[in-house]
Amino acid sequence: MTDSVSTCDDHGYHEGSTCPFCERSGELVLSVDRRRRLSKFVSGALRHFPGDVRIELDDAGWTTREELVATVESKYDWATAEHLDAVVATDPKGRFERDERDGRLLVRAAYGHSVDVDLEAADGSVPDTLYHGTAPRNLDAILSEGLRPMERQQVHLSGSVDEAREVGARHDDDPAVFEVDAAGMRRDGLDVVARGLSTYTTEHVPPSYLRRIDR
């Protein structure tokens, strides 16, 4: 996430200053810094610490937009409902989902939870090969036990080597990357599902479906 968020009168929120559809300059909604801060806070609140910020999630991880707006407004004196909507609409990895139920707008994190939620099965397509980036210090455990969720509910996999390296770089400057035989896993009855725009999840990747990719 490296860009600001603007809005176009005809096409809504978009990254950067220029609308990608009509190529007109939009009105600035969030600077790069404020977008990053708000996105990080909302992600954490919906995935890891809803109770600490007095957000109530249902069994599937949904909360009302109204409740979430109140929370971000109490966290940042500059934050508004428009800022929240902009973050949710433009997240480059599809970290957030929206729904409408009984006249209420709902928001949730699409994946990445450490709190106990029950995400329904997703129907997005899954590539035959996926990837996972990690710190080299984890190699022995992964080669022995496979990929496990650790502090999260699910193992997260990426759709490309570059995305996997980007994830792994959060934990080490020179991350290790594994190739995951997602087609083999599904063929053998292990669920792999699409979440967001470029993330895939599963409960466990046994070592037999992993191959270390050398630089």
C-alpha positions, 0 to 999 in steps of 0.5 A, spaced: 500 500 500 503 505 497 498 510 494 493 515 497 486 515 495 482 519 491 474 519 489 471 520 482 464 523 482 463 518 476 467 512 479 468 512 486 474 511 490 480 509 487 488 509 488 492 515 486 490 522 484 487 520 477 481 515 476 483 509 472 477 509 468 476 516 466 483 519 467 480 525 470 483 528 477 479 526 483 478 529 490 483 527 495 480 523 501 486 520 504 494 521 504 498 515 504 500 515 511 493 516 513 491 510 509 496 506 512 494 508 519 487 507 518 487 500 514 492 497 519 488 499 525 481 496 522 485 490 520 487 489 527 480 490 530 477 486 525 482 480 525 485 480 532 482 485 538 475 487 537 474 486 544 479 491 546 476 497 541 469 495 543 467 492 536 462 486 537 463 481 531 458 475 529 460 468 528 462 469 521 466 476 523 461 481 521 460 487 524 456 493 523 459 499 519 456 504 524 459 500 529 466 500 526 465 508 524 464 510 531 470 506 533 475 509 528 472 516 529 474 515 537 481 512 535 483 518 530 480 525 531 481 526 523 477 519 521 470 519 518 465 514 515 468 516 508 475 515 510 473 508 512 469 507 506 475 509 502 480 504 505 475 498 505 473 499 497 480 500 495 484 495 499 489 492 494 489 485 496 481 485 498 482 484 505 475 487 507 468 485 505 462 489 505 455 486 505 448 488 507 443 485 511 436 487 514 437 494 512 444 494 515 451 495 512 456 490 515 464 490 514 469 484 516 476 482 514 476 477 509 481 473 512 487 473 517 483 472 523 486 470 530 480 471 533 475 465 532 470 466 526 467 461 522 468 464 514 463 460 510 466 457 504 469 461 498 467 459 491 473 463 487 478 459 483 484 457 486 491 456 482 494 449 481 500 452 484 501 457 490 507 460 494 508 461 501 514 466 504 517 465 511 523 467 515 529 462 514 529 460 521 522 456 520 525 452 514 526 446 519 520 446 522 516 447 515 520 441 512 518 437 518 511 439 519 509 442 513 505 449 514 501 450 520 497 456 522 501 458 528 497 464 531 492 465 526 486 460 524 488 458 517 495 458 513 496 464 508 498 462 501 500 467 495 498 467 488 505 469 486 513 468 488 513 476 488 507 476 493 510 470 497 517 474 498 513 480 500 509 477 505 516 473 507 520 480 508 515 482 513 519 477 518 526 477 514 530 481 510 532 475 505 525 470 506 525 463 504 519 461 499 516 455 498 512 452 492 505 449 494 502 444 490 495 446 491 492 442 485 495 436 489 492 438 495 485 439 492 485 432 489 487 429 495 481 432 499 484 438 502 481 444 502 484 450 499 480 457 498 480 464 495 480 469 500 480 477 498 484 478 491 490 475 492 490 470 498 488 463 499 487 459 505 488 452 508 488 449 515 495 445 513 500 444 508 503 437 509 510 437 507 509 432 501 506 438 498 511 443 499 518 445 495 523 450 496 524 455 491 531 457 490 533 464 489 
